[in-house]
Amino acid sequence: MGRIYRFSWNTIVWLGEAQDNSDKALETIENIFYSMRYVTNRRHPPLEDFERLSIPTPGSALWQDLNHLLGRPWFRRVWVIQEVALSENFYVRCGHRSLSWHVLSIFALIMKEHNLLRYLKVHNSLLNGQIGCQRVSEIDRMKNGTSPLESISSSHMLPELVAGRDAQATQLKDKVYALMGLASSSLQPNYSDTVSVCDVYMAATIEVLVVEEANNDRARSFPPWTVPYDTVVNLLCCVDHFDPQSGCPSWVPHWGKARETVSLGYDSASPKLYKAGTGPGGFPDAGNYMRIQQKLRTIVMTGRIFDIIGEYGAPFVGDVESLLHKAFFDESSSTIIKSHHMAMRCDPYPGESGLFEAFWQTIVAAKDFTRLRRAPPAYGDVFGVLLDEVIGRSPAMPHQSYPSRRLTMDHLRAQSARRPSQIYRELEEAVYAACSGRTYFTTMKRYMGLGPKYARQGDKICVFTGSHVPFIVRPHRDQSYQLVGECYVHGIMQGEVLRMNNILEEPITLR
């Protein structure tokens, strides 16, 4: 199919018959595209400007129409990735109306950058407009990075495998096979029972990792292989399902399951914000490599075991709009109250941060709502108002400071687009991206962090040489470890561990 799409002049996808006001939904997409495509700031537009910008008002039925259109099954299928990415001119058609992919993709980008996706929310719906919109953006990224006439190399297949995790497929093996049309891969589809799903995911992972030193048949047959650290670090950031019973090594991502978290380290901005294992100089010398050995099931990296998890809390749950409120004000189990009690046992906090700054920075993983920049101090001001309210005293933590104009809960509840309520909405996004699906923990050395919900007491914090984020590993047999997943630990994200003379670099074996 890949060759058919590469040489097609035009490709038209059929979304189905016109229903659920799909004509109005397509018209709304075009209106938002034409009115917002040149708006460069990433702020949420003031509500009073929605009508002028051709954006439906929050209570408009047009959002429901958009939700039905973008929630159609086509947007979730894994096989559509190569259909879009490899076609030169692509259109979607619903009923008697058509829309170019360019208009649809820019619309999806506008919805994301201007924080308009919240209006597409439908409770208890798996195929909703939010997911469809996000899928359009993800597929468009791959389309822009793929030449219709040339296959990408298998060593650059990682972004495609990542994108395929959120898609739907009848066969779990298709999470890999459906993407092979994009790459010059040596993998051959095999649906027989003699090849397990784990075998396919392992083979795809090895295809990503093996570089030019092992790109011929003879080299592939004789591990160990050497792989640059930046490649393997990106791969390890894709691991967020810890299942010792899966049959796969812990460092192989489960390509058949959608992520449970928004990755801390797998994006282009993360190496600029975090430098846990690189320090100010960036990646280490090119001679630093990871080794794959023992029948492809073990990898060996250099790193430093920094600390041990002492306490951990319950996972943060909820969508973008509800997670922050649930964390603070859910009377049955306030996640923040429990985390606050754990944080207070970290006073005085190690390093240069005061306890309050360490706490709120951890809850947003030191990133703002775009995940491209550092969290601004204004987030701490709003976080402090919420914390004082739920803890019942002011200040709620040591070293907590307040802005010259004291904020109140009334400022945050204001429905207008004034600055405090705008920061609150940004904080919602930042907390969701950092905390959703993760758990808050503290370590034996009184550091605090965010890690996978699978983290447990006794797990270790490891900083691999060349990695910009730390990882949680679990001691296994024969002095080896199982990878639990990436984490944020406040106070070691800028290379501090590399400067601790009492923590030596050593080989770390992952199974």
N, C-alpha and C positions, 0 to 999 in steps of 0.2 A: 504493500500500500504506500510505503514511503516514496517509491519511485513515481507512482501515479500522481501524488500530490506535488512532487518537485517539478514535474513537467506540465502541470495543468495551467491553463491561462487564467481561469477564474474558478473559484471554489465557492459554492453556495451551500450552507448548512440549513436543514429544515428543522425548525424548532417545534413545528406542529401547527394545528389549526388555530385560527384566531379565537381566543376565549379569555375570560377574566379581564376584559378591557385591555387586551394586549396592544391594540392599536394606540390607545392613549398612553400606554407605558412606553412604547417606542417613540412617540412624539415627545414625551417628557424627557427621555434620554437625549434626544436631539436638542431640545430647548436648553437643558443644563449644559450640554457640550458647547453650544454657541455662545451662551452668556457667561460662562465661567472659564473657558479655556485659556484666557490671557490674564486671569487673576493669579498673581505670583505668590502672594503671602499664603501661609498654610493655616491661617486662623479660621475658626468657625465663624461664618458670616453672622452678623447681627440678625436677630429674628425679624426685625422690622424691614430688613432688606431682602427677605426671601422672595417676595412678590416681584420686586424690581429685577432680581436676578433669575427669574423664571424657575425658582425652586419651590416645590409644593410646601405649603405651611405644615408644621408638625402634625396637625390633626387631619390633613387632607387624605381622601381616599386614594389619591394617586400613588401614595407610598405603598399601599396594599397592592395596587395594580403592578407596580414595579417589582414588588416582592414575588408575586405570582410568576411574572415573566422570567426574572433572574433565578427563580427557584426551579425552573424546568430541569428535568433529569440530564439533558445534554451537557449542562455546565459542570457536572460532577464526574463525567465519564473519563477514564484515563486515556482511552484511545483517541479522544479529540485533541490531545496535546500535539501529536504529530500532524493531525489534520490541519490545525491552524498554523503551527510553526513552520511547516514546509510549503505552504501555499503562498503564491506570490500575491494574488488579490483575493481577499476573503470577505464574504458577506454572510450575514445571518438573515434568515427569512422566517417570518411568522405570519401565517395567513397570506394576505396579499401585500404585505409591507416588508420591505428589506432595509437593512442597515449595514453600513460598511463596518468592518472590524476596527478601523481607525477611530471612528466616532465612538464605538462601544468601549474601546480600551481607554480613550481619553476620559470618557465619562466615569469609568471605574476608578481611574487615578484621581479625578476631582473628588469623588465620593470619599476616598480614603484620606487624601491630604487635607480636606476641609472638615473632617470629622462629621460627615453626613451619614455614615453607615448606620448610625444608631437608629435612624428613622425607618430602616428596612427590617428592624427586629420584629420577629414573630415568635412568641413563646411556643415551646414544645414542637418546633418544626425543624427537621433535619435538612430539608432542601429549601432553605430560605434565601432571600435576596442578598443578605450579607455574604454568605458563602459563595454564591454565584458571582458577586462583584469581585471578591478577592481572587477567585479562580481566574477571572478574566485578566486581572493584573498580572498574576503569576504566569499564565500562558503567554501573555504579551511580552513579558521579560524574555522568555525563551525564544519567542519569534524574532525579537530584535537581535538575539545573540546567535541565530542560526541562519546560515546561507541556504537558500532553497536548492542550490546546485551542489553543495558540498556537505559531507557528513562531518560532524564534530568528532574529535578523537575520544576514545573510551576514557582516557584520563581526565576529560573535561565533562564527564557525564554526571558528576555529583549534583549539580543544581537541578538536573532533570529528574534524578531519583528522588530528590527532596520534594520537588513539586508533585510528583506522582503519588506521594504518600497520602495526600488529602483527597485523591480521586477515588472513584468507585470502579471496581472490576469484578466480574463474576468469578474469575480465577485469580487467586493471590499472586500466582506467578506472572500474571499480566502486568503487575505493578512494575516489573522489569521488562518483560517482552514488548509491551506497548511502546516503550521508549527506544527500542533498538533501532527503529527506523531513523532516529535522529543521529545515530553514532555509527562509526566504523568499528563495530564490536565483533569479537570472536565467538560470542555466545550464540548457541543455536537453540531455538525453542524446543522444549521437550516436556510434554504434558503427561508422560507416563509416570506410574507410581515408583519407578526405580530412581527418579530424581525428585527429592523432596523440595518443599518451598524453601527450607533453610539452605539447601544446596544451591538453589538459584540466587538467593540473597547473598550467600557467601561468594559465589562466582562474580556477581555484579560488583561487590565491594572490592574484590581483588582486581577486577578490571579498572576500577577507579584508582587504586593505589599503585599498581605496577607502572613504572615510568620507563623511559627509553632504555635504561640499563637492562631491562628484562622484557623487551618488546618482540622477541622472537620465540619460536616454539621451543627451542632448546633451553633458553634461559627460563622460560615459564615452568619448565619441568624440574628445575633445581633450585629451590629455596635454600638458604634465606635470601630475600630480596631487600634492597635498600630503597627507602622512600623518603623524599624531603619532608621535613617537619610541618611546613605550612599545609601540605596536602592532608597529612594524617590528622592534624589539629582540627581542620574543618570537618573531617569525617567523624571524629570523636564528639564534636559538638552536635552531631545528628542523633546521638544515642540518648533517648529519654524513656525507654521502656526497659526496665530491669526484670528479666524473667529467666532465672537459672534453668528452668525446665524446657526452654524453647528448643534446645539442641544446638543453637548457634553460640559461638563465642560472645562474651559480653560486649566486645568492642564492635560487633557487626550490627548496624542499625536494622531495626525491623521495618523494612521498606513497605510492608503491607498494612501498617497501622499509621493513622494520622498522628502528628505530634500532639502530646498532651500539654506542651508548654511552648511559649515563644522563645526561641533559642537566644541565649545570652551572647554566644560567641560566633554564631554562624550568620554573619552579615558583614558587609564591607566596612561599616563604621566601627565595629567592635575593636579591631586591632589599634585604632586610633584612641579609643577611650580606655581600653584595658591593656595592661602590659605586664601581667602577673609573672610570666616566664620569659619575658624578653627584655624588660627594662627599657630605658630611654633609647637604646641603640636599635630597637626593632628585633627582627629575627636573628638568631645566633648564626655563627659561621656556617657556610654552606656544607661543611664537612659533617655537620650534625644530621644524622639520619636515624630513622626508625627501621627495625628489622622485623620481617615476617619470617617465621620459622615453624618447625614441628608440624608438618602437614597442614600448613596454612591456618592453624587454630590458635597460634600464640604470636603476640607481637611484643617486642622489647623496646622500651624507650628509656631515655635518661630523664631523671626528674628528682624532686626533693619531696619527701614526706614531711609535711609541715606541722600538722596538728591532728587531733582526734575529736570527733563529734561527741559532746557530752550530753546535751539535751536537744530534743527536737519537738516541734509542735504539730498540730493538725494541718493538713493541706488547705490552702486558700481555694475557695470555690466561688463560682458565680460568673456572670457575664460582665461586660465592661461597665454597665450602668449599676449593677447590684453588688459587685465584689467588694468595693470600698465600703459601702453601707453595711453589708453583712459582716465584714471583718471587724468593724467598729461597734455596731449597734445591735447585732443579733444577740438577744438576751440569753438564749439557750446555750450559746457557745461563742462568745466574742473572741475571735482569733487574736485580735490586737491586744486585748487584756492579758491573755496568756503569754503572748510574745513579750509584752511589756514587763511582766513578772520575770521572765527569763533574762531580758535585757538588763534589768536592774541589778542582777547578780554579776554583770560584767563591769560594774563600776569599781575602780576607775578603768576606763577603756584603754587597752594597749595602743600605742602609736600616738599620733598627733590629734586625732579627732576627740571631741567631747562625746559623752554618752548619747545625748539627744541627736547630734548630727550623725553619728554612726548608725543610730536606729532608723531615722527617716531615710537616709541615703541607702541603707540596706533594703528597705521596703520598696524602693523604686530601682534598685540595682544601679544607682548613680546615673541613670539615663532619664532624659526628658520624654515627653509623650511621642516624639518622632522616632525615638531610639537611635538618633543620629548625633545627639549632642549631650553634654553633661546636664544633669538636673540643676535648674537654677535655684538660688536661695529662697525664692518665693514659694517653692514647693514646701520647704521646711516651715515657712510661716503658716501656710494653710494646714499642713499636717499637725502643727502644734495646736491649732484651734480645735481640730477634731480630737486630738489626744487628750487635751484638757477636759473636753466635754465628757468623754467616755470614762476617764479615770476619776474625774470629779474633783480635781484640784489643779491649781495653777501656781507654778509650773508643774507639769506632770513628771518631768525628768530633770536630773542635774544637767547643767550647762545649756538649758533651754533659753533661748533669747526671743525677743519679740520685736516686730517692726515699730517704727516711730508712731505709725497710725495703727492702733490696736484693732485687729480684726475680731469679728464675732461670728457666731453661727448664722445670724441674720444676713451678713454680707455674703456668705457662701450659698445661702438659699435663694438669693435674689435671682429672678428669671431673666433680667436684662443681661446684656453682654458686657457689663462692667468688669473691671479687672479682677476682683476677687473670685467672682463666679466663673470667669474664664479660666483662671488658674486651677480652680477646683475641677473643671471638666478635663483640663490637661492632666491633672494629678490622677483622675480616674483612669485615663488611658495608660499612664506610666505605671501605676500600681498593677493594673491588669496584666500588662506585658511582662512585668517582672515576677509577679506572685502567682498568677493563675496556674494551678496544677503543681505548685511548689510548696515547700514547707520551710518555715523559719527554724533556724538552729543556732545553738551556741557551742563553743568548743572548750576543750579543757584549758586552753590558754586565755579564755575569756574573749575570744573574737566572736562576732555574730555574722550570720550569712543566710543565703537562700539556696536551697538545693532541691533535687528531685524528691517527690513525695515518697520514694522508696528508701530514702536515707534513714539510717538507724544509728543508735548509740554504738560507738566503737568503730564506725566507718572512719576512714582517714582522708584528710585533705592533702591532695597531691598537686604540686606545680610541675608540670612537664617542661623541660627545656624547650623553648621556642613557642610555647602556648601562651596566648594572651589572657586566657581564663583558667582558673583552677578547676580541678575535677575531684569528685568523691570516688574513692575506690574502697572495696571491701576485701579484707584479708581472706585468701583462699589457701589451698594446700600448696606445699612445696615452696613457701615464701613468695607465691604469686598473688595476684589480685584479680578481682572482677570489677569491671567499670560500672559504676552506678549512674554517673552522668556529670554534666558540667555544673558549676556552682558560682555564686558570688560570695566573697568573704571580704567584709570591709576592713581595710587596712593592709591588704596584701595585693591589691589589684594593680599597683604601679611598680612592680619589680622588687618590693621590699624583701621578699624571701631570698632573692638572689644575693642580697647584701648581708644576710645573716650568716656569719662565719661558723656558727655551731650547727647549721643544717647542711649536710654534705650532699652533693649530687651522687646518685646511684642508679644502677639499672633497675627499671620497673617492668616486671613481666605481667601482661594482661592476658587472661584466658577467656 
